[in-house]
Amino acid sequence: MKLLFDQNISFRIEKKISDIFPGSLHVSSCGLSNCEDQEIWEYALKYHFAIVTFDSRQ
């Protein structure tokens, strides 16, 4: 499983989990910093990532 970490999570997480979840990225690593959620969702869908975020919707 590849994880895509939202900008609310430190970019340092990439290196810390690379052995457990190879291929995982932070949004800053794929040019998605400061993008709208919809763009991040589309990227994750296209490249088969699960999104990790602290955001919540009510």
ABEGO torsion letter per residue (X at the ends): XBBBBBAABBAAAAAAAAAABBGBBBAAAAGABGBBAAAAAAAAAAAGBBBBBABBBX
